[in-house]
Amino acid sequence: MKKRTVWIAALAYGLSISSVQAESVMQVSVDGKAVAFRTNPVVQSSVTMVQFAPIFRSLGASFQWNGQKQQVTATRGGTKMILTVGSRVAYVNGSAVRMQQAPAAINGNIFVPLRFVGEATGARVDFAGSRISITSAPLPPSPGDAAAGANSGSAASDSAEIDLTKAEAANTDPNRSPELSEQSIHDYLITHYDTLYTPDTGYEVDYDVQLGDEGDYHVSILLDNYEASGSLYAETRADGSVLYDLTGELATDLSRQFDLEALYVHVTLAPVLEQRPDGVNEEELLELDDGSFVLIRTLFVGMYDFAGKYADFYDVTSAESKFVSAAEW
C-alpha cells in the first residue's frame, strides 16, 4: 500500500478514537439561555459532543429515539435529520452527510456532535473557550403565513430559490455514472457502506482506494480495532464464504456505478496505536503527525471478475497466501 500523505491524513481523521472529558466544563447556550445537561459535554477527536435530548429541545426540534436501531430522528421546520450511534453518516432531508464524529453512547447517554446538529438546523454556533453560544434560525412561516405574504419581495425571492432548487434536482440524472477516480469511489463507499455485514455481525469500516499499475482498482476495507478483525477472522475460519457476504454487495454495486470489469478487495486491520508496537515490520506502520501510529496489516484479499461473474478470496496472513473460498453468480 502506498504511503501517501493524503491517506495518512485520512486515517488520522477517520480512525481516531480518542475520547476525553472537556478540561473545563463547557457552557452551552441557545439564544442566550443556558442548556441544562444531566451529563457534561465531552470532546471526542476535537469534536464537542452533547446529550441529544437537551440540545434538540433547546433548538425547538422534535425528536424520537429508536433503541432497536440506535437512531435519533429530529425535525425542526422543514429539516429532518437521522443520526445513528457509531455511524459518521447522517441523513439530512434524505441526503447522506458525513460527520466528523459519530454519535456515541457514553455512560448510558446518547451524545451527538454539537456543531453538526446545530448547523443542520440552520443555527449559528460560536465557540469562545469553554463557552458555546448558539443562535437558532427562525422557523419557516406556516402555510397560512406564507400565503398572506405571497406578494412580498422576500417571499418572491424564497419562492424563486425553491423553484431553482427543484429545477436543479430535476436536471440531475440519478442513473448517470459518477466520474471514475480513487476519490469518487472512496466517497461513494463512505456514503453508502460505512458498515458491512456478515450473517452474524456488522463491522463499521473505513476505506482506502488505490489505482493499481494495470488499471484495476484496489479497495482496502479498514477495520480500526483488533476485536473486529479477530471476530471476522474467526467467522472466516468457520466459513470462508462470509467474505463474499461482507464484500459482495459493495463490489457489485461499485461495478454498476463505475462500470468496473474487475475489482480487488483487501480486508485490512488498521488500528491507531498511541505507541510504536514491538515486533512489527516497519512497512506495516504509518506514523501520524501527533506521534501515534497506524498498523496496516492485510488479512484477506479478494478479486472480483465481473465479466466472468466470479470471485475468489485468499488469507494472506501467512508467508504463502492460502485459498479461502470462491463465489459465482
N, C-alpha and C positions, 0 to 999 in steps of 0.2 A: 504494500500500500504506500503510495507516495506521501511523503511528509510535507504537505503544503501548509503554508501559513493560514490560508483561508479555512482549511479543515480544522487546524488546531484551535482557531478562534471559535469555530462552530462547536467543537467538543467542549471547550471551556464554557460556552453559553448554554448548550443544550443538555449537558450531562451533569452539571454542577448540582450537588445535592446538599450543600451546606445549609444549615438552618440555625439561626441564633436568635435569642431574645433581644429585642432592642435594648441598647445600652442605657438609654433613658426612656421612660415611658412616653410613647407617642400620644399626643393630644390631637384628636381629630374633631373638627367642627364642620357642620354643614349649614351654610347660610348664617354663620355666626353662632349657632347653637351646638354645644358640645355633644358628641355622640357617646352614649354610655355603653361600654363593652363589659361583659362579665369577665372576659379574659383579655389581657392587654394585647395590642398588636405585636406581631413578631416580624422579623426580617429574614427572608429566605433568598439567598443568592442576590442580595442587594434590592430585593423587592419587598415592599411593605405589604403584609398580609393582615387582614382583619376578619372578624366574625361576620358572616354574610347577613344574618337577620338584622342586627342593629344598623348596618350601613345601608341596606336596601330600604329599611323602614324610614331612616332619616332622609333618604333621597326621594321619598314619596313613591317608591316602587312596590308593587305587589309581588309576592314571591311564594314559591312552593318548594318543598324538599321531597325528593323521591329516594327513600332509603335503599330500595332494591337496586336502582340504577346508580345510586350515589350522585344524583344530579340536583342542581339548583336551577330553577327556572324563574326568572324575574322579568317583570313587564312594567314599563313606565311610558305613558303616552303611546307613541307608535313604535317603541323599541322593545323587542323581546330578546333576551339572551338566555342561553343554556350553557351552564358550566358543569363539568364533570370532575369529581375528585380524581386526581392522578393524571389528568389529561391536560396538555397545554393547548389543545384546540377547543375554542369556544365557538358557539354559533350565535351570531347576532343577526336577527331577522332572516334566519335561514342560511346565512353565508358563514363559512368557516373562517375563523380568525385565529391566528397564532398568538398565544400569550407568552410573556417572558417567563412566567412561573405558573405551574398548575395549582388549582385549588387543593387544599390538603386537610386531612383530619388530624388535629393536634389536641391531645388531652380531651378527646370526646367532643370537640367543637370543630365545625367546618369553617375554614378560613379561605378567603378569596383575595386575589391581588387588588389592592385598593385603587391604584391609578387606573387600571383597566376598566373595572366596573364603573368607576366614576365617569370616566371619559366616554364610555359606551352609552351612558345615558345623556350625554351632551354636557356634562358638568365640567367646570374648570377645576383642576386640582393643583394647589400650590404648596410646595414644601418650604419650610423655613426652620431648619434644625429639627427639633422634635415636635414642632407644630405643623399640622397639616390642615389647610383651610380649603374647603370645597364650596364652590359656588354653583348651585344647581341650575340647570337650564329651565326656562319657563316651559310649562306644559303646553302642548298644542291646543288651540281652541276646540271646543266641542263642535259637532256638526252644525248646531244652531248658530253658534257664534261665527263660524266660518261663513255661513250663508249670509248673515247680517253684514259681514264686512267684505262681501264679494266684490264690491265696487272700489275698495280702497286700493291704493297703489301697492302696498306691501302684500296684500292678498293676491293681486295680479302677478306680482313677482314670484311669490311662493308657488302659484299655480303653474307658471312658466317653468320653474325649476323642476316641479314634479313631472310635467309633461316631457321635459327634456330627459329626465331620468328614465321614464318609461320608454321613450323613443330609443335611447341608447341600449336599454335592455332588450328591446325588440330586435335591434340590429345585431345582437350577439348570437352567433350560431353555436348552440351547445354541442353540435356534432363536429365542429371544426377541431382538428387535432392541434394541440399546443406545439409550439416550436420545440424541436428536439435538441436538448442540451443537458449537461450534467445538472445545471441549476434547475431547469424546468422539471426534470424527473425528480430531483430531490424535493422541490416544493410540492409537487403532486403527492409524493409519498407522505410527507409531513402532514399535509392537509387531510388525506383520506385514510391513512394507515398508521396512525400513531400507536395503535395497539393491534398486535397479531395474535391469532388464536390457534391452539391445538384443540382436540376434543375435550381435554381436561383443564386447560389453563389458558389465561390471557397474559400476554407479555407486552408491557409498554416499551417501545423501542425508539431509537433514533436512526439516522441513516447517513452514509457517505456514498456518493456516486462517482464513479471514475469511468472515463472512456479508455478502453484498452487499446493496445498497439494495433490490433487487427480490426478496429472499428466497432467492437462489441462493447456493450455497456455492462459494468460490474456494479451491483448494488450490494453494499455491506449493511447488514441489519445489525445494529449495535445494541447489545444488552449491557446495561450500565451497572449490574451488580452480580456477584458470584452466585447468590441464591437463585436468580432467574436462570443463569447459564447452567447451574447444576441441575435444576429442575428439568430444563429442556433436554439436557444430555441424558438424564435418567429416562425420560419419556422416549427418547430416540433409541436408546439401547433396548428398550422393551418392544418398540415398534418403529422401525425406520420410516414408515410411511407418514409419521407425524410431520416430517419436514415438508412433505407436499401439502399437508393440511395447513401448515404455518405459512407457506410462501406461495401456494398455487394461485389463490385469488389475486394476490398482489401482482404476480408475474403475468398472468393472463390479462389483467386489467392494463398493465403497462404496455403489453403487446398491442392491445386495441387502441389505446390512447395515442401511442407514439409510433405505431406501425413497425414494431420491432420484429425481426426474424429470429433473434436469439437473445438470451439474457443469462448472465452469470449472477448467481446469488451467493453471498458469503454471510454466514451466521457467525457473528464475532462478539467475543467478550470484550467490553471496553469500559471498565470502571475507572473513576477518578480516584487516585490514591494520594493521601497527604504527604507520604514519604516515599522515597525510592525503594522499591521492594528488592529483597535479596534473591539471588538465583534466577534472575530474569535476563534474557538476552537483550542487549541494547536496542536491537532493531524492533523489539516489541514495545518500546517505551517512547512516549512523547512527553517532553517536559513543557509545562504551561508557564505563562508569564508569572503566575503567583507562586511558583515553586512546587506546585503539585505535579503529579504525573498521570498520564493515561496509559493503561496497559492495553495493548492491542493484540489479541490472540484469537485467530480464526479457528472455529470449531468444526464447521461443516461448509462445504462448497457444493453448490448445485448448478447444473447447466440446463436451461430450457431451450429446446429446439421447437419453435412454434410451427415451422413448416412441416416438420416430421411428427409433430404432436407427441413429443417425447421429452422426458426429464429424468436425470439421474443425480444422485447425491453421494457425497463421499465424506467420511470422517478424516480430517487432516490433523488431528491432534498428535498423531504419532509420526515417526520418521517417514513411513510409507502411507500414502492415502489408502484408506480402506473403504471399499464399496459399502454403502448403507442400504439404498433402496432405489427403485426406479418407478416411474409412473407413465402411463399412456392415457390419452383421452381422444 
